Amino acid sequence: MALRYGIIGGGFITDFQLRALTNVRGVEVAGLMSRTPPRRAANFVREHGLGEGKIYRSITEMTHDVDVLALFGPNFTRLSATEEAAGAVRNGAALKGLIVEKPLARNLTEADRVLALADEIGAPTAYFENQIHMKSVRAALAQLAPTIDAMGPIALARAAEEHAGPHNAWFWDPTQQGGGVLSDMGCHSIALAWYALTPPGKPADFLVPVSVNAEVALLKWGRKRYREELRGRYGIDYGKSPAEDFATGIVTFENPDTKQRVKGQFTVSWMYDKQGLRLLLDALGPGYAMEANSLRSPLEVFIGDAAAAGVTDAELALEKSTASQGLLAVQPNEPDLYGYVDENVDAVRAFTAGRSALLDWHYGREIVRLTMAAYLSAEEGRTIDLTDPATNTRLADYVPLIQQGRGRELLGSYLD
Ligand SMILES: NC(=O)c1ccc[n+]([C@@H]2O[C@H](COP(=O)([O-])OP(=O)(O)OC[C@H]3O[C@@H](n4cnc5c(N)ncnc54)[C@H](O)[C@@H]3O)[C@@H](O)[C@H]2O)c1
């Protein structure tokens, strides 16, 4: 029998996930719940024969009627949503799975509370990091597996995610979202680099993170002209409470068997004024390499100036598209390209077998720890030693200045 999903949140990622689910077997979308009734999503579900798509007024009510809760709401709703789900389970609801979009939480205190509630609920979990499920990444690593065996592991993985800035006000509010682009997208690139470095056949958390070094900056959206744009578009004041629009850093990992150290370099930005979203993975081992770039498509579309007047929806071409004319990068199946299809296939298979997905919520917590270490490194201008017990005690209740709304203390020099 198909697993019945109940989806919380009716925004951008829900739309993407529903498109992905049209390619997944063994699942139906039984329920949807959001702050305002998610009618667009419900219509999509029914039109595509994905399930009943019943709109619920509360998480509690929906939890009693579904097998799997998918937390696709904003970051600041993770804890309250998990609390409500745990309450429903205490009152007799039975769940077979819990899914959460990245990030698991905004900091480790919050992540630990979310995890404790998940343990209490007792259902298998899936942490949705779509990028490690990308078919291009999987194909490259499968192709390289015998080479890695013969020559030695990938020693450097560079992962990047960049676009021109998020689509909703809460992403820009560092207290609601958890920070700027490092909190929003650093989690993706850190996970992708870690995964690419992991020897074939080993679990996703096999390599031990030993240190993190990072920098954050505010290169575009702190300039007066763009601050005004943010204020006008989203009512956000980066003059008062800025967040970073650029972050980069290196996570060093150790192979627990061989003690070999390898490096994952991440770069994320909200100031990538090119065609649209770009995901990049570039990995190097002794004598071999791979590179995946999501902006390279076998498909090209050209719309000249004379024809451009008829084009209104740039996002038809690509997520976060910034142009609707000229030579466009067009991707025909973005939900598949970015790994959304395969992360659902993995979760549905795992939950049906009564186990957690490839990446569970404990893995999600580890990504929060690495992100927090990156913020701490940027704040203190030093490399964070993750093997030091005192550092881990510090990280356990650390809330980055930017997340506290005190970003001026770190990024003030970027404001003109
Ligand atoms: N994997 C990815 O690449 C990816 C991409 C985008 C977003 N995300 C993640 O997905 C989550 C949602 O992001 P989004 O882009 O869909 O945001 P969004 O702003 O587009 O949509 C958020 C939705 O949640 C609803 N909502 C707001 N407050 C709520 C509440 N208290 N209870 C229930 N629903 C509420 C809103 O009405 C809206 O429907 C975030 O955690 C984000 O980090 C992941």
The ligand as an SDF file (V2000), in Angstrom:
LIG
                    3D

 44 48  0  0  0  0  0  0  0  0999 V2000
   16.3500   21.6560   -0.7410 N   0  0  0  0  0  0  0  0  0  0  0  0
   16.3170   22.8460   -1.2760 C   0  0  0  0  0  0  0  0  0  0  0  0
   17.0160   23.1050   -2.2390 O   0  0  0  0  0  0  0  0  0  0  0  0
   15.3800   23.8770   -0.7220 C   0  0  0  0  0  0  0  0  0  0  0  0
   14.9630   24.9160   -1.5540 C   0  0  0  0  0  0  0  0  0  0  0  0
   14.0970   25.8720   -1.0220 C   0  0  0  0  0  0  0  0  0  0  0  0
   13.6950   25.7830    0.3040 C   0  0  0  0  0  0  0  0  0  0  0  0
   14.1390   24.7520    1.0870 N   0  0  0  0  0  0  0  0  0  0  0  0
   13.7150   24.6530    2.4930 C   0  0  0  0  0  0  0  0  0  0  0  0
   12.3200   24.4220    2.5190 O   0  0  0  0  0  0  0  0  0  0  0  0
   11.7170   25.1280    3.5800 C   0  0  0  0  0  0  0  0  0  0  0  0
   10.5900   25.9970    3.0290 C   0  0  0  0  0  0  0  0  0  0  0  0
   11.1250   26.9200    2.0960 O   0  0  0  0  0  0  0  0  0  0  0  0
   10.2480   27.5330    0.9140 P   0  0  0  0  0  0  0  0  0  0  0  0
   11.2110   28.0050   -0.1030 O   0  0  0  0  0  0  0  0  0  0  0  0
    9.1770   26.6060    0.5260 O   0  0  0  0  0  0  0  0  0  0  0  0
    9.6340   28.7980    1.6530 O   0  0  0  0  0  0  0  0  0  0  0  0
    8.3750   29.6450    1.1660 P   0  0  0  0  0  0  0  0  0  0  0  0
    8.4450   30.9340    1.8950 O   0  0  0  0  0  0  0  0  0  0  0  0
    8.2930   29.6450   -0.3230 O   0  0  0  0  0  0  0  0  0  0  0  0
    7.1390   28.8020    1.6900 O   0  0  0  0  0  0  0  0  0  0  0  0
    6.9000   28.5990    3.0570 C   0  0  0  0  0  0  0  0  0  0  0  0
    5.4830   28.0710    3.2320 C   0  0  0  0  0  0  0  0  0  0  0  0
    5.2510   27.7900    4.6010 O   0  0  0  0  0  0  0  0  0  0  0  0
    4.0630   28.4800    5.0010 C   0  0  0  0  0  0  0  0  0  0  0  0
    4.1740   28.8410    6.4190 N   0  0  0  0  0  0  0  0  0  0  0  0
    4.6320   29.9720    6.9730 C   0  0  0  0  0  0  0  0  0  0  0  0
    4.5540   29.9180    8.3010 N   0  0  0  0  0  0  0  0  0  0  0  0
    4.0180   28.7420    8.5850 C   0  0  0  0  0  0  0  0  0  0  0  0
    3.6450   28.1030    9.7690 C   0  0  0  0  0  0  0  0  0  0  0  0
    3.8370   28.7160   10.9640 N   0  0  0  0  0  0  0  0  0  0  0  0
    3.0900   26.8660    9.6910 N   0  0  0  0  0  0  0  0  0  0  0  0
    2.9070   26.2500    8.5010 C   0  0  0  0  0  0  0  0  0  0  0  0
    3.2400   26.8220    7.3300 N   0  0  0  0  0  0  0  0  0  0  0  0
    3.7740   28.0420    7.3730 C   0  0  0  0  0  0  0  0  0  0  0  0
    3.9450   29.6720    4.0950 C   0  0  0  0  0  0  0  0  0  0  0  0
    2.6010   30.1370    4.0250 O   0  0  0  0  0  0  0  0  0  0  0  0
    4.4160   29.0580    2.7840 C   0  0  0  0  0  0  0  0  0  0  0  0
    3.3750   28.3220    2.1740 O   0  0  0  0  0  0  0  0  0  0  0  0
   12.8190   25.8940    4.2790 C   0  0  0  0  0  0  0  0  0  0  0  0
   13.2490   25.1930    5.4060 O   0  0  0  0  0  0  0  0  0  0  0  0
   13.9340   25.9520    3.2580 C   0  0  0  0  0  0  0  0  0  0  0  0
   15.2170   25.9860    3.8500 O   0  0  0  0  0  0  0  0  0  0  0  0
   14.9490   23.7970    0.5830 C   0  0  0  0  0  0  0  0  0  0  0  0
  1  2  1  0
  2  3  2  0
  2  4  1  0
  4  5  1  0
  4 44  2  0
  5  6  2  0
  6  7  1  0
  7  8  2  0
  8  9  1  0
  8 44  1  0
  9 10  1  0
  9 42  1  0
 10 11  1  0
 11 12  1  0
 11 40  1  0
 12 13  1  0
 13 14  1  0
 14 15  2  0
 14 16  1  0
 14 17  1  0
 17 18  1  0
 18 19  2  0
 18 20  1  0
 18 21  1  0
 21 22  1  0
 22 23  1  0
 23 24  1  0
 23 38  1  0
 24 25  1  0
 25 26  1  0
 25 36  1  0
 26 27  1  0
 26 35  1  0
 27 28  2  0
 28 29  1  0
 29 30  1  0
 29 35  2  0
 30 31  1  0
 30 32  2  0
 32 33  1  0
 33 34  2  0
 34 35  1  0
 36 37  1  0
 36 38  1  0
 38 39  1  0
 40 41  1  0
 40 42  1  0
 42 43  1  0
M  CHG  2   8   1  16  -1
M  END
$$$$
